[in-house]
């Protein structure tokens, strides 16, 4: 919606770096107080999961 001029969006910078660099999106404010540092934590049960879920966890561990 923001790319089509129909609103604002609060998005991770890593997802919109190209759009910001090209001018397709602009920051609503240059004030860094509008920036929020976030983190992602993944939690799982200890017991074995299905093949797809175990593959996901293996991939997540390899990226950590």
C-alpha positions in Angstrom: 0.0 0.0 0.0 2.8 2.4 0.9 4.5 1.7 -2.5 1.3 2.8 -4.2 0.9 6.0 -2.2 -2.0 4.7 -0.1 -0.6 5.0 3.4 2.4 4.6 5.6 4.2 1.5 6.8 6.5 0.6 9.6 8.8 -1.9 8.0 12.2 -3.6 8.7 14.9 -1.5 6.9 16.4 -4.7 5.5 13.2 -5.3 3.5 12.9 -1.8 2.0 16.6 -0.7 1.5 16.3 -0.9 -2.3 13.0 1.0 -2.2 14.5 3.7 0.0 17.6 4.0 -2.1 15.5 4.4 -5.3 13.1 6.9 -3.8 10.1 4.6 -4.2 9.7 4.9 -0.4 10.9 7.7 1.9 11.3 7.7 5.6 8.5 9.5 7.4 11.0 11.3 9.7 14.7 11.7 9.8 14.4 11.6 13.6 16.0 8.4 14.8 13.5 8.3 17.7 11.1 6.8 15.2 13.5 3.9 14.6 13.0 0.8 16.7 15.6 -1.9 17.2 14.0 -5.4 17.3 15.1 -8.9 17.7 13.6 -12.3 16.8 13.8 -15.3 19.1 12.7 -18.8 18.1 11.5 -21.3 20.7 10.5 -24.9 20.2 9.4 -28.0 22.1 12.2 -30.4 23.1 10.5 -33.5 21.5 11.1 -34.4 17.9 8.9 -32.8 15.3 7.8 -33.7 11.8 10.3 -33.8 8.9 9.4 -30.3 7.6 9.6 -28.7 11.1 12.9 -30.4 11.8 14.2 -29.1 8.4 13.1 -25.6 9.4 14.9 -25.8 12.7 18.1 -27.2 11.0 18.0 -24.2 8.6 17.4 -21.7 11.4 20.3 -23.1 13.4 22.6 -22.9 10.4 21.8 -19.2 10.0 22.2 -18.2 13.7 
